[in-house]
């Protein structure tokens, strides 16, 4: 009798141990809410959209991917004219790398961001009833966690994830994580008045967008082979070749790769700004040049280009400040002096405009645009005789422009 009991006990314990051996990996991978939060808290960031004056006009969340790019919603990334990404109150400028408006997805480049990439899972591996955790920044409150389950998987593959984990304003673009702390979706919207109707885009959409961005060819084929990541001179040479061929889309793609390889290289941002400028994306050009002068405050050319982009946007006072910094760093920079004179004219500061243009023609006597702007500044300041003298000099370099300006000045 006792022998039978002992055999039964040993049998039950043996079965329990056998089950434990097989189930332990699954049990070990299932994390508590606090453990998931601890694992992902350095991967979720705040995304701020700013207007041209630097005022916040939009707020959302983002998740850092293994590639180093920041994933967020398209509507978050396009809510303003400038972007900042950060965590724990420390923000860096960010640039739109790729977007998919139909799926409401965007990838951002945020060099210098101090964050840990998330581990990727699969929305295709989820089942209704699985526990999930949404982590984002509702109302700008960093790193808030909400817990729920997968209430439905819609469409696909991969499916749109419906979840009971609450998604609040400001959490758009945040992460939806599974019980192993893997990113399975990007929180995107919720239906007001619909309890539990919260949705997340599958992480597979992000990997598709990232892959399409990396495989997308430039508008025209680059005439040289892409350089290796360690050779700064090769990056410079490639950019110079693209500039020469005026391949602005190619230059843009090249500079994005360059910045990923060398995020502290000011020249990469200068070339990025040039690409944005010629593509008509002036606000993004401003952000690129601003990052260049942050990295290298004595970069006179970057200040000059920044002044030009501010002028393109009609931001004349900011243009003046950038041009003045350029000529302070490089007093013989004729192009910066003429830009400074033009911006002074736009502000109605005629005497300062005259002085800047006079310096430009002193440095470069054959500079037709400088003589043209000097004549205009003199005329607007009321000094017609000096304006006509400048027109006379202009005629030596550009007779047609001189005749047009002469008629304008002499018009009663």
ZALODO-558715 format. One record per residue (C-alpha): x, y, z. Coordinates in steps of 0.25 Angstrom, whole numbers, padded with zeros to 4 digits, always signed. Example, Ala and Ser with C-alpha at 12.3 -4.5 7.8 and 13.67 -1.06 7.14 Angstrom:
<rs>
+0049-0018+0031/+0055-0004+0029/
</rs>
This chain:
<rs>
+0000+0000+0000/+0011+0010+0004/+0019+0006-0008/+0007+0009-0017/+0005+0022-0011/+0020+0026-0012/+0020+0021-0027/+0008+0030-0029/+0014+0042-0023/+0027+0040-0031/+0019+0039-0043/+0011+0052-0041/+0024+0059-0037/+0031+0054-0050/+0020+0059-0058/+0020+0072-0052/+0035+0073-0054/+0034+0069-0068/+0023+0080-0071/+0032+0090-0064/+0043+0087-0073/+0035+0089-0085/+0027+0101-0080/+0038+0109-0073/+0043+0116-0085/+0029+0121-0088/+0027+0125-0073/+0041+0132-0072/+0038+0140-0084/+0025+0146-0079/+0028+0159-0072/+0020+0167-0062/+0015+0181-0066/+0026+0187-0057/+0036+0178-0064/+0031+0182-0078/+0032+0196-0074/+0046+0195-0069/+0050+0188-0082/+0044+0198-0091/+0045+0212-0084/+0057+0216-0091/+0052+0213-0105/+0040+0222-0105/+0041+0237-0107/+0034+0250-0108/+0032+0256-0122/+0029+0271-0122/+0025+0279-0134/+0028+0293-0134/+0024+0305-0143/+0035+0314-0150/+0036+0323-0137/+0039+0310-0129/+0025+0310-0122/+0020+0296-0119/+0008+0293-0128/+0007+0278-0127/+0011+0267-0118/+0012+0252-0120/+0021+0240-0116/+0031+0231-0124/+0039+0218-0122/+0053+0216-0126/+0056+0205-0135/+0068+0196-0136/+0073+0204-0148/+0073+0216-0139/+0062+0223-0147/+0050+0228-0139/+0036+0223-0143/+0024+0231-0141/+0011+0235-0147/+0010+0243-0160/+0001+0253-0154/+0010+0255-0142/+0022+0257-0151/+0015+0267-0161/+0008+0275-0150/+0018+0287-0150/+0030+0292-0158/+0041+0287-0149/+0042+0275-0140/+0049+0271-0127/+0050+0258-0121/+0055+0255-0107/+0053+0248-0094/+0055+0252-0079/+0054+0267-0084/+0066+0266-0093/+0062+0269-0108/+0070+0269-0121/+0066+0273-0135/+0059+0263-0143/+0057+0262-0158/+0046+0254-0166/+0053+0242-0173/+0041+0235-0179/+0026+0235-0178/+0014+0227-0182/+0002+0236-0181/-0008+0226-0184/-0003+0217-0173/-0001+0229-0164/+0014+0225-0162/+0027+0233-0162/+0042+0231-0159/+0050+0242-0153/+0065+0244-0153/+0069+0249-0139/+0084+0249-0138/+0090+0250-0124/+0077+0245-0117/+0080+0237-0105/+0071+0225-0105/+0071+0210-0106/+0065+0203-0118/+0053+0194-0116/+0053+0180-0119/+0044+0176-0130/+0033+0166-0129/+0022+0162-0139/+0007+0167-0140/+0005+0154-0148/+0008+0146-0136/-0003+0152-0127/-0016+0145-0123/-0028+0151-0118/-0027+0151-0103/-0012+0153-0102/-0008+0163-0092/-0001+0176-0098/+0004+0189-0092/+0003+0203-0098/+0015+0212-0094/+0014+0227-0099/+0014+0241-0095/-0001+0245-0093/-0002+0260-0091/+0013+0261-0091/+0014+0253-0079/+0026+0244-0082/+0026+0229-0081/+0012+0226-0077/+0008+0211-0077/-0006+0205-0079/-0009+0191-0079/-0020+0183-0087/-0022+0171-0097/-0023+0169-0112/-0038+0170-0114/-0038+0168-0129/-0028+0166-0140/-0034+0173-0153/-0030+0171-0167/-0016+0167-0171/-0007+0160-0171/-0001+0167-0164/-0014+0171-0156/-0018+0185-0150/-0018+0182-0135/-0030+0186-0127/-0027+0187-0112/-0033+0190-0099/-0020+0197-0094/-0024+0212-0094/-0018+0222-0104/-0019+0236-0100/-0016+0249-0107/-0001+0251-0108/+0001+0235-0108/+0000+0235-0124/+0012+0229-0129/+0016+0222-0116/+0019+0207-0115/+0010+0195-0113/+0018+0184-0106/+0015+0169-0104/+0017+0161-0091/+0032+0159-0095/+0034+0174-0096/+0035+0173-0111/+0029+0184-0120/+0017+0179-0128/+0010+0192-0132/+0010+0207-0132/-0002+0213-0125/-0009+0222-0135/-0023+0225-0131/-0035+0223-0122/-0050+0225-0124/-0057+0235-0115/-0068+0229-0108/-0064+0215-0112/-0060+0208-0099/-0048+0199-0102/-0047+0204-0117/-0032+0207-0118/-0024+0203-0130/-0009+0201-0133/-0002+0199-0146/+0006+0186-0148/+0021+0187-0146/+0022+0180-0160/+0018+0193-0166/+0030+0200-0160/+0040+0190-0165/+0033+0191-0179/+0034+0206-0179/+0049+0205-0174/+0052+0195-0185/+0046+0204-0196/+0054+0216-0191/+0067+0209-0192/+0064+0202-0205/+0059+0215-0212/+0068+0219-0223/+0071+0234-0224/+0064+0243-0235/+0076+0241-0244/+0087+0231-0243/+0099+0236-0235/+0112+0237-0243/+0120+0231-0233/+0120+0219-0224/+0115+0220-0209/+0126+0222-0200/+0130+0214-0188/+0125+0218-0174/+0138+0221-0168/+0144+0230-0179/+0140+0245-0176/+0147+0250-0189/+0139+0239-0197/+0126+0245-0192/+0131+0259-0195/+0135+0255-0209/+0122+0248-0212/+0114+0260-0208/+0123+0269-0217/+0120+0260-0229/+0105+0260-0226/+0105+0275-0224/+0113+0277-0238/+0102+0268-0245/+0091+0275-0237/+0085+0262-0233/+0077+0268-0221/+0069+0256-0218/+0082+0247-0218/+0089+0258-0210/+0078+0257-0200/+0079+0242-0199/+0094+0242-0198/+0094+0252-0186/+0084+0244-0178/+0093+0232-0179/+0105+0241-0176/+0098+0247-0164/+0095+0233-0159/+0109+0229-0160/+0115+0242-0155/+0104+0249-0147/+0114+0260-0142/+0119+0264-0155/+0115+0278-0158/+0118+0277-0173/+0108+0266-0174/+0097+0276-0169/+0102+0287-0178/+0100+0278-0190/+0087+0273-0185/+0082+0288-0184/+0087+0290-0198/+0079+0278-0203/+0066+0283-0196/+0068+0297-0201/+0069+0293-0216/+0057+0284-0214/+0049+0296-0208/+0048+0290-0194/+0053+0303-0188/+0049+0300-0173/+0056+0287-0173/+0068+0294-0179/+0068+0304-0167/+0068+0292-0158/+0079+0286-0165/+0088+0298-0165/+0084+0301-0150/+0089+0287-0146/+0102+0290-0154/+0105+0303-0147/+0102+0296-0134/+0112+0286-0136/+0122+0296-0142/+0119+0310-0138/+0131+0316-0146/+0126+0310-0159/+0124+0323-0167/+0118+0317-0179/+0108+0310-0171/+0103+0323-0165/+0103+0329-0179/+0094+0318-0184/+0085+0319-0172/+0083+0334-0175/+0079+0330-0189/+0069+0320-0184/+0063+0330-0174/+0062+0340-0186/+0055+0330-0194/+0045+0329-0183/+0044+0344-0181/+0049+0343-0167/+0058+0356-0169/+0062+0359-0155/+0067+0344-0153/+0074+0345-0167/+0081+0358-0162/+0086+0351-0150/+0091+0339-0158/+0098+0348-0168/+0105+0356-0157/+0110+0344-0151/+0116+0340-0164/+0123+0353-0167/+0128+0353-0153/+0135+0340-0155/+0139+0343-0169/+0140+0358-0171/+0144+0357-0186/+0132+0348-0189/+0125+0357-0200/+0113+0348-0202/+0110+0349-0188/+0111+0364-0188/+0102+0365-0200/+0092+0356-0193/+0092+0365-0181/+0090+0377-0189/+0078+0371-0196/+0072+0367-0182/+0074+0381-0176/+0067+0386-0188/+0055+0377-0186/+0054+0382-0172/+0055+0397-0177/+0069+0399-0170/+0074+0407-0182/+0087+0412-0177/+0091+0399-0171/+0088+0393-0185/+0096+0403-0192/+0108+0400-0183/+0107+0385-0185/+0106+0386-0200/+0118+0396-0200/+0126+0386-0193/+0122+0375-0203/+0126+0383-0215/+0139+0387-0208/+0142+0373-0206/+0137+0368-0220/+0137+0380-0230/+0131+0372-0241/+0119+0367-0233/+0107+0372-0241/+0097+0368-0231/+0104+0376-0220/+0104+0388-0229/+0090+0386-0232/+0086+0385-0218/+0095+0397-0214/+0087+0405-0224/+0074+0401-0219/+0078+0403-0204/+0083+0417-0208/+0070+0420-0216/+0061+0416-0205/+0069+0424-0194/+0066+0436-0203/+0080+0438-0208/+0077+0438-0223/+0091+0443-0228/+0098+0432-0221/+0088+0422-0226/+0091+0427-0241/+0106+0426-0238/+0104+0411-0234/+0096+0409-0246/+0107+0415-0255/+0116+0404-0249/+0106+0393-0250/+0105+0396-0266/+0120+0391-0267/+0116+0378-0262/+0101+0376-0266/+0096+0387-0276/+0082+0381-0277/+0080+0381-0262/+0086+0395-0261/+0076+0401-0271/+0064+0394-0264/+0069+0400-0251/+0072+0414-0257/+0058+0415-0262/+0052+0411-0249/+0060+0421-0241/+0057+0432-0251/+0042+0429-0251/+0035+0441-0245/
</rs>
